[in-house]
Amino acid sequence: MAQQARQLRFRRTSLAPDNEQRLDLKVVFTDEAKTCAALETASLLAGPLGAEITILAAQPVPYPRSITDPPVNIRHTQGTLLSLASHHDLDARVEIYLCRDRIETIREVLRPRSLVLLGMRSRFWPTWEQRLERALRRDGHHVIIANS
């Protein structure tokens, strides 16, 4: 069954000419503190690698609502993510996906063998971030964990 998702893209500034291929580091938004840790790691990697940074946010919409009617204002999410990027002095692209299942949506939007940065804390019980990490590794992606 195909995952329904509506994508919204925002860009602070242009990163590179369209004809130039660059490494794209994908930072998955989990929460502000964990994403902040992932963005710190991304800033360390992006410079030497000459990489672009894309922040992916999968915003779940519960089933009683239409997929185009999220419970949280998209402008708020956009502002939060762009603020996090500017706090680390990063030029980042933000992609927000309205979806039913965060993990499936992120798995679907990534290109094969993507480099993904994921902020998380170690917990005794499995979190959705840990389930996402395992799913992405099984899919063949390269996952870097940034402990917050």
One Martini backbone bead per residue (centre of mass of N, CA, C, O) as a GRO file, in nm:
protein
  148
    1MET     BB    1   0.094   0.038   0.025
    2ALA     BB    2   0.075   0.358  -0.033
    3GLN     BB    3   0.205   0.643   0.081
    4GLN     BB    4   0.075   0.922   0.214
    5ALA     BB    5   0.202   1.243   0.096
    6ARG     BB    6   0.294   1.580   0.174
    7GLN     BB    7   0.502   1.818   0.025
    8LEU     BB    8   0.726   2.061   0.175
    9ARG     BB    9   0.934   2.332   0.061
   10PHE     BB   10   1.239   2.486   0.188
   11ARG     BB   11   1.464   2.775   0.134
   12ARG     BB   12   1.696   2.990   0.220
   13THR     BB   13   1.925   2.920   0.003
   14SER     BB   14   2.135   2.879  -0.239
   15LEU     BB   15   2.391   2.635  -0.282
   16ALA     BB   16   2.391   2.537  -0.594
   17PRO     BB   17   2.423   2.450  -0.886
   18ASP     BB   18   2.229   2.227  -1.065
   19ASN     BB   19   2.489   2.081  -1.215
   20GLU     BB   20   2.592   2.022  -0.925
   21GLN     BB   21   2.728   1.764  -0.743
   22ARG     BB   22   2.627   1.680  -0.407
   23LEU     BB   23   2.637   1.609  -0.100
   24ASP     BB   24   2.356   1.479   0.103
   25LEU     BB   25   2.256   1.563   0.414
   26LYS     BB   26   2.037   1.393   0.632
   27VAL     BB   27   1.814   1.542   0.865
   28VAL     BB   28   1.623   1.423   1.125
   29PHE     BB   29   1.337   1.517   1.273
   30THR     BB   30   1.247   1.485   1.620
   31ASP     BB   31   1.370   1.717   1.802
   32GLU     BB   32   1.529   1.987   1.902
   33ALA     BB   33   1.768   1.861   2.063
   34LYS     BB   34   1.841   1.627   1.867
   35THR     BB   35   1.868   1.803   1.610
   36CYS     BB   36   2.093   1.980   1.716
   37ALA     BB   37   2.303   1.753   1.733
   38ALA     BB   38   2.290   1.679   1.430
   39LEU     BB   39   2.372   1.966   1.325
   40GLU     BB   40   2.652   1.970   1.446
   41THR     BB   41   2.755   1.732   1.284
   42ALA     BB   42   2.688   1.847   1.004
   43SER     BB   43   2.878   2.095   1.023
   44LEU     BB   44   3.141   1.924   1.038
   45LEU     BB   45   3.092   1.768   0.758
   46ALA     BB   46   3.014   1.975   0.531
   47GLY     BB   47   3.270   2.132   0.479
   48PRO     BB   48   3.483   1.908   0.392
   49LEU     BB   49   3.258   1.775   0.185
   50GLY     BB   50   3.065   1.976   0.041
   51ALA     BB   51   2.774   1.977   0.169
   52GLU     BB   52   2.449   1.932   0.192
   53ILE     BB   53   2.150   2.026   0.382
   54THR     BB   54   1.875   1.820   0.496
   55ILE     BB   55   1.562   1.865   0.646
   56LEU     BB   56   1.358   1.614   0.782
   57ALA     BB   57   0.991   1.622   0.811
   58ALA     BB   58   0.757   1.408   0.971
   59GLN     BB   59   0.410   1.482   0.981
   60PRO     BB   60   0.162   1.361   1.152
   61VAL     BB   61  -0.173   1.252   1.056
   62PRO     BB   62  -0.457   1.176   1.166
   63TYR     BB   63  -0.725   0.997   1.041
   64PRO     BB   64  -0.968   1.197   1.083
   65ARG     BB   65  -0.788   1.356   0.907
   66SER     BB   66  -0.669   1.518   0.665
   67ILE     BB   67  -0.363   1.531   0.504
   68THR     BB   68  -0.414   1.863   0.469
   69ASP     BB   69  -0.483   1.863   0.809
   70PRO     BB   70  -0.291   1.953   1.036
   71PRO     BB   71  -0.246   1.998   1.385
   72VAL     BB   72   0.008   2.155   1.286
   73ASN     BB   73   0.161   2.425   1.191
   74ILE     BB   74   0.374   2.462   0.929
   75ARG     BB   75   0.506   2.736   0.996
   76HIS     BB   76   0.618   2.646   1.267
   77THR     BB   77   0.799   2.419   1.166
   78GLN     BB   78   0.962   2.588   0.971
   79GLY     BB   79   1.072   2.794   1.178
   80THR     BB   80   1.217   2.592   1.359
   81LEU     BB   81   1.412   2.471   1.145
   82LEU     BB   82   1.543   2.738   1.048
   83SER     BB   83   1.645   2.818   1.330
   84LEU     BB   84   1.833   2.580   1.376
   85ALA     BB   85   2.012   2.632   1.129
   86SER     BB   86   2.096   2.929   1.203
   87HIS     BB   87   2.224   2.861   1.480
   88HIS     BB   88   2.454   2.686   1.303
   89ASP     BB   89   2.518   2.829   1.035
   90LEU     BB   90   2.318   2.701   0.814
   91ASP     BB   91   2.261   2.587   0.484
   92ALA     BB   92   1.926   2.479   0.453
   93ARG     BB   93   1.702   2.236   0.373
   94VAL     BB   94   1.340   2.200   0.388
   95GLU     BB   95   1.138   1.901   0.453
   96ILE     BB   96   0.786   1.854   0.455
   97TYR     BB   97   0.582   1.576   0.571
   98LEU     BB   98   0.268   1.463   0.524
   99CYS     BB   99   0.147   1.192   0.735
  100ARG     BB  100   0.098   0.868   0.894
  101ASP     BB  101   0.410   0.755   0.870
  102ARG     BB  102   0.725   0.836   0.949
  103ILE     BB  103   0.906   0.599   0.868
  104GLU     BB  104   0.793   0.540   0.583
  105THR     BB  105   0.840   0.821   0.467
  106ILE     BB  106   1.146   0.837   0.499
  107ARG     BB  107   1.207   0.582   0.336
  108GLU     BB  108   1.076   0.693   0.062
  109VAL     BB  109   1.253   0.977   0.026
  110LEU     BB  110   1.506   0.824   0.004
  111ARG     BB  111   1.783   0.755  -0.131
  112PRO     BB  112   2.000   0.545  -0.208
  113ARG     BB  113   2.248   0.549   0.020
  114SER     BB  114   2.211   0.747   0.240
  115LEU     BB  115   2.303   1.022   0.449
  116VAL     BB  116   2.218   0.996   0.797
  117LEU     BB  117   2.106   1.210   1.059
  118LEU     BB  118   2.058   1.114   1.412
  119GLY     BB  119   1.896   1.212   1.691
  120MET     BB  120   1.973   1.062   2.019
  121ARG     BB  121   1.881   0.866   2.293
  122SER     BB  122   1.945   0.645   2.528
  123ARG     BB  123   1.732   0.360   2.576
  124PHE     BB  124   1.568   0.088   2.698
  125TRP     BB  125   1.344   0.157   2.521
  126PRO     BB  126   1.196   0.171   2.225
  127THR     BB  127   1.213   0.404   1.979
  128TRP     BB  128   1.141   0.556   1.688
  129GLU     BB  129   1.438   0.617   1.624
  130GLN     BB  130   1.541   0.323   1.649
  131ARG     BB  131   1.353   0.207   1.433
  132LEU     BB  132   1.457   0.388   1.209
  133GLU     BB  133   1.750   0.303   1.209
  134ARG     BB  134   1.703   0.003   1.142
  135ALA     BB  135   1.550   0.050   0.876
  136LEU     BB  136   1.776   0.209   0.728
  137ARG     BB  137   1.995  -0.007   0.744
  138ARG     BB  138   1.832  -0.227   0.593
  139ASP     BB  139   1.813  -0.028   0.330
  140GLY     BB  140   2.133   0.093   0.307
  141HIS     BB  141   2.193   0.315   0.492
  142HIS     BB  142   2.375   0.586   0.634
  143VAL     BB  143   2.413   0.609   0.989
  144ILE     BB  144   2.426   0.887   1.212
  145ILE     BB  145   2.483   0.933   1.553
  146ALA     BB  146   2.352   1.189   1.773
  147ASN     BB  147   2.411   1.269   2.086
  148SER     BB  148   2.209   1.458   2.333
   0.00000   0.00000   0.00000
